[in-house]
Amino acid sequence: MQNSPYASKLDISTSRTVWTRFHAALEQAQVPERLCVFHHRWVERWLEGLRGQSPSLDAPLRFSEQLAIKGVPDWQCRQAMRSVECWLEARAQVLESLVVPADPFQPPKTWPVVIQEMQDALRIQRYSPRTMESYGMWVDRFAKRCPEVPKDDFEASREADAFLAELALKHNLASASIDQARNGLAWLFRRQMGFDFVLPDKGTAHRGRRIPQVISSAKVRDLLAHCEDPWDLFFGLQYGCGLRLMELLEMRIQEVDLDRRVLTVRHGKGDVDRQCLLPQALHQRIGLHLARRQEVWNADLAKGHATVDLPGAAARTSTDWRWQHLFGASRPLRHPVSGDRRRWRPLETKVREVLREAASRAGIVGHVHPHLLRHCFATHLLEAGVPIQTIQSQLGHAKLQTTLIYLHVKSPAPETTSPLDLMPTPPFTS
């Protein structure tokens, strides 16, 4: 790979076009949208293995054979081979139609242009809005420290290394935040700008192990009792189903099945769907909530405030009842793009504020936040003897290791005894 993106017009200037044509080819082949991300990841994995070298004619087959040696199932090997073949075809089509000027002058890119190109590429590759926001934020902070866009590998690596060191030494950020910044810069320089970007590997800094904070079920009951309607139902669902905050905020009416007592989480973390059991204690209450919510929707529909954005569909909206958010904001708010008034879901800041106020009224000491209820869901089920694999499924964890952290949080078994209590005459008297 060339040291400068401006000296390698052929690969770098066409990379986004290749990916765009690649995704168009998948769509033309009627590959479901939920599977496109896997084809994209296979190509990324293959490209990383090339390390800048030109692919051979039998590259798809060799890549499939390498995966098979590593124990990857046959169907995934075939999927990976088809993905690479499709990408190579897209690249060949782009190169055939490319007309390279006779070395025209290329002015250096500015940060606004670079950041916009990165956001467009992230959107094309179906990255989540959270990831796009995070990467954009870190690149923007980096741009303020380094006003000029780096022009080669050495300059990019040097400036990024200094930026990460400043985050650790001057701003004293946590290792997770620094890793997040490293990932954003690595994506920009390696994938977007084509640099041979070099940084220390993740995990070189010491990372402590933290266990989640939980409170007792009695305190959860007190917390919910001090929440007003409909917030007691909101946080009751989060605790009763173990939902992430954004999963509950983005939930639509059609994802609630009262007959089967099931909530369906769409596009969860990792773009994975799952189902959660609706607590029997909330069954009647959520039915009443849906009736009141429909009355509000009817009023909004008459006033033109019932438009909502469809999930995963840019610039597409609907006023249908089934697409309305399960929990709506207290009043319609103005849309930042279209300018019309819509009843959004509640804002995250409002949710956190309501929960803190309820915790204060309940006399609960400590940092109370929405994700605490998800931790309590897992811990209390584990203490009740529910199998860890069942809890993993309900939480939507891809790896069991993530769920095992709650083994370190649950209360000791009743038969566990302290050696202090075994003394014939304890030194402490009441």
C-alpha positions as CSV (number, residue, x, y, z in Angstrom):
1,M,0.0,0.0,0.0
2,Q,1.3,3.5,-0.9
3,N,2.5,5.8,1.9
4,S,0.2,8.6,0.7
5,P,-3.4,8.5,-0.4
6,Y,-2.8,11.2,-2.9
7,A,-0.2,9.0,-4.7
8,S,-2.5,6.0,-4.9
9,K,-5.5,7.4,-6.8
10,L,-6.6,4.0,-8.2
11,D,-7.3,2.1,-5.0
12,I,-8.2,4.8,-2.6
13,S,-10.4,7.0,-4.8
14,T,-12.4,4.0,-6.0
15,S,-12.7,2.1,-2.7
16,R,-16.0,3.7,-1.7
17,T,-17.3,3.1,-5.2
18,V,-16.3,-0.5,-5.0
19,W,-18.2,-1.0,-1.7
20,T,-21.2,0.8,-3.1
21,R,-21.3,-1.4,-6.1
22,F,-20.6,-4.5,-3.9
23,H,-23.7,-3.7,-1.8
24,A,-25.7,-3.0,-5.0
25,A,-24.7,-6.4,-6.3
26,L,-25.9,-8.1,-3.1
27,E,-29.2,-6.3,-3.3
28,Q,-29.6,-7.3,-7.0
29,A,-28.9,-10.9,-5.9
30,Q,-31.8,-10.5,-3.4
31,V,-29.6,-11.1,-0.4
32,P,-31.6,-10.1,2.7
33,E,-30.5,-6.8,4.2
34,R,-29.8,-8.5,7.6
35,L,-27.3,-10.8,5.9
36,C,-25.4,-8.1,4.0
37,V,-23.4,-7.2,7.1
38,F,-22.0,-10.8,7.2
39,H,-20.9,-10.6,3.5
40,H,-19.3,-7.3,4.3
41,R,-17.4,-8.6,7.3
42,W,-16.0,-11.6,5.3
43,V,-14.6,-9.2,2.7
44,E,-13.1,-7.0,5.4
45,R,-11.5,-10.0,7.0
46,W,-10.1,-11.1,3.7
47,L,-8.7,-7.6,2.9
48,E,-7.0,-7.4,6.3
49,G,-5.2,-10.7,5.5
50,L,-3.9,-9.4,2.2
51,R,-1.9,-6.7,4.1
52,G,-1.9,-4.4,1.0
53,Q,-0.9,-7.1,-1.5
54,S,-2.7,-7.6,-4.8
55,P,-5.1,-10.5,-4.8
56,S,-4.4,-13.6,-6.9
57,L,-6.9,-15.2,-9.4
58,D,-7.8,-18.0,-6.9
59,A,-8.1,-15.6,-3.9
60,P,-11.7,-16.5,-3.1
61,L,-11.0,-20.3,-3.1
62,R,-7.8,-19.8,-1.0
63,F,-9.6,-17.7,1.5
64,S,-12.3,-20.3,1.8
65,E,-9.6,-23.0,2.4
66,Q,-7.9,-21.0,5.0
67,L,-11.2,-20.6,6.9
68,A,-11.8,-24.3,6.7
69,I,-8.4,-25.1,8.2
70,K,-9.4,-22.8,11.1
71,G,-12.5,-24.9,11.7
72,V,-15.1,-22.5,10.2
73,P,-18.3,-24.4,9.1
74,D,-18.6,-25.3,5.4
75,W,-21.6,-23.1,4.8
76,Q,-19.7,-20.1,6.2
77,C,-16.7,-20.9,4.0
78,R,-19.0,-20.9,1.0
79,Q,-20.6,-17.7,2.1
80,A,-17.1,-16.1,2.5
81,M,-16.0,-17.3,-0.9
82,R,-19.1,-15.8,-2.6
83,S,-18.6,-12.6,-0.8
84,V,-15.0,-12.2,-2.0
85,E,-16.0,-13.2,-5.5
86,C,-18.7,-10.5,-5.5
87,W,-16.3,-7.9,-4.2
88,L,-13.7,-8.7,-6.8
89,E,-16.3,-8.4,-9.6
90,A,-17.4,-5.1,-8.3
91,R,-13.8,-3.9,-8.1
92,A,-13.1,-5.1,-11.7
93,Q,-16.2,-3.2,-13.0
94,V,-15.1,0.0,-11.3
95,L,-11.5,-0.2,-12.6
96,E,-12.7,-0.9,-16.1
97,S,-14.9,2.3,-16.1
98,L,-12.3,4.4,-14.3
99,V,-10.5,7.1,-16.3
100,V,-7.5,8.3,-14.5
101,P,-6.6,11.9,-15.4
102,A,-3.0,12.7,-16.4
103,D,-1.9,13.4,-12.8
104,P,-4.0,16.5,-12.1
105,F,-3.3,18.5,-9.0
106,Q,-5.1,17.1,-6.0
107,P,-5.6,19.8,-3.2
108,P,-5.3,18.5,0.3
109,K,-8.6,17.4,1.9
110,T,-10.1,19.4,4.8
111,W,-11.4,17.9,7.9
112,P,-15.1,18.7,7.2
113,V,-14.8,16.8,3.9
114,V,-13.0,13.9,5.5
115,I,-15.5,13.6,8.3
116,Q,-18.4,13.7,5.9
117,E,-16.9,11.0,3.7
118,M,-16.3,8.8,6.8
119,Q,-20.0,9.3,7.9
120,D,-21.2,8.3,4.4
121,A,-19.0,5.2,4.3
122,L,-20.2,4.2,7.8
123,R,-23.8,4.6,6.6
124,I,-23.2,2.6,3.5
125,Q,-21.7,-0.2,5.6
126,R,-24.7,-0.3,7.9
127,Y,-22.9,0.8,11.1
128,S,-25.2,1.7,13.9
129,P,-26.1,5.3,14.6
130,R,-24.3,5.0,18.0
131,T,-21.1,3.9,16.4
132,M,-21.3,6.6,13.8
133,E,-21.8,9.2,16.5
134,S,-19.0,7.9,18.6
135,Y,-16.5,7.7,15.7
136,G,-17.5,11.1,14.5
137,M,-17.0,12.6,18.0
138,W,-13.5,11.2,18.4
139,V,-12.4,12.2,14.9
140,D,-13.8,15.7,15.5
141,R,-11.7,15.9,18.8
142,F,-8.7,14.7,16.9
143,A,-9.2,17.3,14.2
144,K,-9.3,20.1,16.8
145,R,-5.9,19.0,18.1
146,C,-4.5,18.4,14.6
147,P,-5.8,21.1,12.3
148,E,-4.2,19.7,9.1
149,V,-5.3,16.4,7.8
150,P,-2.3,14.0,7.9
151,K,-0.8,13.3,4.5
152,D,1.0,10.0,5.0
153,D,1.3,7.0,7.3
154,F,4.0,8.3,9.5
155,E,2.3,11.6,10.2
156,A,-1.1,9.9,10.9
157,S,0.4,7.4,13.3
158,R,2.5,10.0,15.1
159,E,-0.4,12.5,15.6
160,A,-2.8,9.7,16.7
161,D,-0.4,8.3,19.2
162,A,0.1,11.7,20.7
163,F,-3.6,12.3,20.8
164,L,-4.3,9.0,22.6
165,A,-1.5,9.7,25.1
166,E,-3.0,13.0,25.8
167,L,-6.4,11.4,26.5
168,A,-4.7,9.1,29.1
169,L,-2.3,11.5,30.7
170,K,-3.9,14.9,30.5
171,H,-7.6,14.0,30.6
172,N,-7.3,10.8,32.6
173,L,-9.9,8.9,30.5
174,A,-10.8,5.3,31.2
175,S,-9.2,2.6,29.1
176,A,-12.6,1.8,27.4
177,S,-12.8,5.4,26.2
178,I,-9.3,5.4,24.9
179,D,-10.0,2.1,23.0
180,Q,-13.1,3.7,21.5
181,A,-11.0,6.7,20.3
182,R,-8.4,4.3,18.9
183,N,-11.0,2.3,17.0
184,G,-12.5,5.5,15.5
185,L,-9.1,6.8,14.3
186,A,-8.0,3.3,13.0
187,W,-11.2,3.1,11.0
188,L,-10.7,6.5,9.5
189,F,-7.0,6.1,8.5
190,R,-6.9,2.5,7.6
191,R,-10.3,1.9,5.9
192,Q,-11.3,5.3,4.7
193,M,-7.9,7.0,3.8
194,G,-5.9,3.8,3.1
195,F,-3.0,4.5,5.3
196,D,-0.7,1.9,6.7
197,F,-1.7,3.0,10.1
198,V,0.3,1.8,13.1
199,L,-0.7,2.1,16.7
200,P,0.0,0.0,19.9
201,D,-2.4,-2.9,20.2
202,K,-5.5,-2.7,22.3
203,G,-5.1,-3.8,25.9
204,T,-1.5,-2.6,26.4
205,A,-2.7,-0.4,29.3
206,H,-3.8,-2.0,32.6
207,R,-7.5,-2.5,32.7
208,G,-9.2,-3.2,36.0
209,R,-12.1,-5.5,36.3
210,R,-15.3,-4.0,37.5
211,I,-18.5,-5.7,38.6
212,P,-21.9,-4.1,38.0
213,Q,-23.7,-2.2,40.7
214,V,-27.0,-3.8,41.8
215,I,-29.6,-3.1,44.5
216,S,-31.9,-5.5,46.3
217,S,-35.4,-6.5,44.9
218,A,-36.9,-4.6,47.8
219,K,-35.2,-1.4,46.8
220,V,-36.3,-2.0,43.2
221,R,-39.9,-2.2,44.4
222,D,-39.5,1.0,46.4
223,L,-37.9,2.7,43.4
224,L,-40.8,1.7,41.1
225,A,-43.3,2.7,43.8
226,H,-41.9,6.3,43.8
227,C,-42.2,6.6,40.0
228,E,-45.3,8.3,38.6
229,D,-47.4,7.0,35.8
230,P,-46.3,6.0,33.1
231,W,-42.7,5.9,34.4
232,D,-43.4,3.1,36.8
233,L,-44.5,1.0,33.8
234,F,-41.5,2.1,31.8
235,F,-38.9,1.2,34.4
236,G,-41.0,-1.9,35.4
237,L,-40.6,-3.2,31.9
238,Q,-36.9,-2.5,31.8
239,Y,-36.4,-4.4,35.1
240,G,-38.9,-7.1,34.3
241,C,-37.5,-7.8,30.8
242,G,-33.8,-6.9,31.3
243,L,-34.0,-4.3,28.4
244,R,-31.3,-1.8,27.5
245,L,-32.5,1.7,27.6
246,M,-32.4,2.3,23.9
247,E,-34.2,-1.0,23.2
248,L,-37.1,0.2,25.3
249,L,-37.1,3.7,23.9
250,E,-37.1,2.5,20.3
251,M,-39.7,-0.2,20.8
252,R,-42.8,0.1,18.6
253,I,-46.4,-0.8,19.3
254,Q,-46.3,-3.8,16.9
255,E,-43.5,-5.4,19.0
256,V,-45.9,-5.9,22.0
257,D,-47.8,-9.2,21.9
258,L,-50.2,-9.4,24.8
259,D,-51.7,-12.7,23.8
260,R,-48.3,-14.5,23.9
261,R,-46.9,-12.2,26.6
262,V,-43.9,-11.4,24.5
263,L,-41.9,-8.3,23.7
264,T,-39.8,-8.4,20.6
265,V,-36.6,-6.4,20.6
266,R,-35.7,-5.3,17.0
267,H,-32.2,-4.3,15.9
268,G,-30.6,-4.8,19.4
269,K,-26.9,-4.6,20.1
270,G,-25.1,-6.2,17.2
271,D,-28.2,-5.7,15.1
272,V,-29.7,-8.9,16.6
273,D,-33.5,-9.5,17.3
274,R,-34.7,-11.3,20.4
275,Q,-37.9,-11.9,22.3
276,C,-38.4,-11.2,26.0
277,L,-41.1,-12.6,28.3
278,L,-43.6,-9.9,29.4
279,P,-44.1,-10.1,33.2
280,Q,-47.5,-11.2,34.2
281,A,-47.6,-8.4,36.8
282,L,-47.5,-5.9,34.0
283,H,-49.9,-7.6,31.6
284,Q,-53.1,-5.7,32.5
285,R,-51.2,-2.5,33.1
286,I,-49.6,-2.4,29.7
287,G,-53.0,-3.1,28.1
288,L,-54.4,0.1,29.7
289,H,-51.2,2.0,28.7
290,L,-51.8,0.9,25.0
291,A,-55.4,2.1,25.2
292,R,-54.3,5.6,26.5
293,R,-51.4,5.7,24.0
294,Q,-53.9,5.1,21.1
295,E,-56.0,8.0,22.3
296,V,-53.0,10.3,22.2
297,W,-52.1,8.9,18.7
298,N,-55.6,9.7,17.5
299,A,-55.3,13.3,18.7
300,D,-51.9,13.6,17.2
301,L,-53.1,12.2,13.9
302,A,-55.8,14.9,13.7
303,K,-53.2,17.6,14.4
304,G,-50.6,16.2,12.0
305,H,-48.2,15.2,14.8
306,A,-48.3,11.4,14.3
307,T,-45.4,11.1,11.9
308,V,-42.5,8.8,13.0
309,D,-39.3,7.7,11.3
310,L,-39.2,4.1,10.3
311,P,-36.2,2.1,11.8
312,G,-33.4,1.6,9.4
313,A,-35.0,3.4,6.6
314,A,-33.5,6.8,5.7
315,A,-36.1,9.5,4.9
316,R,-39.0,7.2,5.2
317,T,-41.8,8.0,7.6
318,S,-45.2,6.6,8.6
319,T,-48.3,7.7,10.7
320,D,-49.6,4.1,11.2
321,W,-50.4,3.1,14.7
322,R,-48.2,0.0,14.6
323,W,-45.1,2.1,14.0
324,Q,-45.7,4.5,16.9
325,H,-43.3,4.3,19.8
326,L,-44.5,2.3,22.8
327,F,-43.7,5.3,25.0
328,G,-44.2,8.8,23.6
329,A,-42.8,12.1,24.7
330,S,-45.0,14.3,26.9
331,R,-45.5,16.8,24.0
332,P,-44.7,17.0,20.3
333,L,-41.3,18.3,19.4
334,R,-40.0,20.0,16.2
335,H,-38.1,17.7,13.8
336,P,-34.5,19.1,13.2
337,V,-34.6,18.3,9.5
338,S,-38.2,18.6,8.2
339,G,-39.2,21.2,10.8
340,D,-42.6,19.6,11.4
341,R,-43.8,18.7,14.9
342,R,-43.7,15.0,15.9
343,R,-44.3,13.1,19.1
344,W,-40.8,11.6,19.7
345,R,-40.0,8.9,22.1
346,P,-38.8,10.3,25.5
347,L,-35.3,11.8,25.5
348,E,-32.6,9.9,27.3
349,T,-31.8,12.8,29.5
350,K,-35.4,13.0,30.6
351,V,-35.4,9.3,31.5
352,R,-32.3,9.5,33.6
353,E,-33.6,12.6,35.4
354,V,-36.9,10.9,36.3
355,L,-35.1,7.8,37.6
356,R,-32.7,9.9,39.7
357,E,-35.6,11.8,41.2
358,A,-37.5,8.6,42.1
359,A,-34.3,7.2,43.7
360,S,-34.0,10.3,45.8
361,R,-37.6,10.1,47.0
362,A,-37.1,6.4,47.8
363,G,-33.9,7.1,49.8
364,I,-31.7,5.0,47.7
365,V,-28.0,5.9,48.0
366,G,-25.6,5.6,45.1
367,H,-25.6,6.2,41.4
368,V,-28.9,5.1,40.1
369,H,-29.2,4.9,36.3
370,P,-31.4,3.0,33.8
371,H,-28.8,0.2,33.1
372,L,-28.8,-0.6,36.8
373,L,-32.2,-2.2,36.4
374,R,-30.8,-4.5,33.7
375,H,-28.0,-5.5,36.0
376,C,-30.6,-6.2,38.8
377,F,-32.7,-8.3,36.3
378,A,-29.8,-10.6,35.7
379,T,-28.6,-10.8,39.2
380,H,-32.0,-11.4,40.8
381,L,-32.8,-14.2,38.3
382,L,-29.4,-15.8,39.0
383,E,-30.1,-15.6,42.8
384,A,-33.5,-17.2,42.1
385,G,-31.8,-20.2,40.5
386,V,-32.5,-19.5,36.8
387,P,-29.9,-21.1,34.6
388,I,-27.2,-18.7,33.3
389,Q,-27.9,-19.8,29.7
390,T,-31.5,-18.6,30.0
391,I,-30.4,-15.3,31.4
392,Q,-27.9,-14.9,28.6
393,S,-30.7,-15.4,26.0
394,Q,-33.0,-12.9,27.8
395,L,-30.2,-10.3,27.9
396,G,-29.2,-10.8,24.3
397,H,-25.5,-11.5,25.1
398,A,-23.6,-13.0,22.2
399,K,-21.1,-14.7,24.5
400,L,-21.8,-16.5,27.7
401,Q,-18.6,-14.9,29.2
402,T,-20.4,-11.6,29.2
403,T,-23.2,-13.0,31.4
404,L,-20.9,-14.8,33.7
405,I,-19.9,-11.5,35.3
406,Y,-23.1,-11.7,37.3
407,L,-21.8,-14.7,39.1
408,H,-19.5,-12.3,40.9
409,V,-22.4,-10.0,41.9
410,K,-25.1,-12.3,43.2
411,S,-25.4,-12.7,47.0
412,P,-23.6,-15.6,48.7
413,A,-25.5,-18.8,49.2
414,P,-27.5,-19.0,52.5
415,E,-25.3,-21.8,53.8
416,T,-22.2,-19.7,53.5
417,T,-20.9,-18.7,56.9
418,S,-18.3,-16.1,58.0
419,P,-15.5,-17.4,60.3
420,L,-16.4,-14.5,62.6
421,D,-19.8,-16.0,63.2
422,L,-18.2,-19.4,64.1
423,M,-16.4,-18.0,67.1
424,P,-17.8,-19.3,70.4
425,T,-17.7,-15.8,71.9
426,P,-17.6,-13.0,69.3
427,P,-15.7,-10.0,70.4
428,F,-18.5,-7.7,69.3
429,T,-21.6,-7.1,71.5
430,S,-24.7,-5.3,70.5
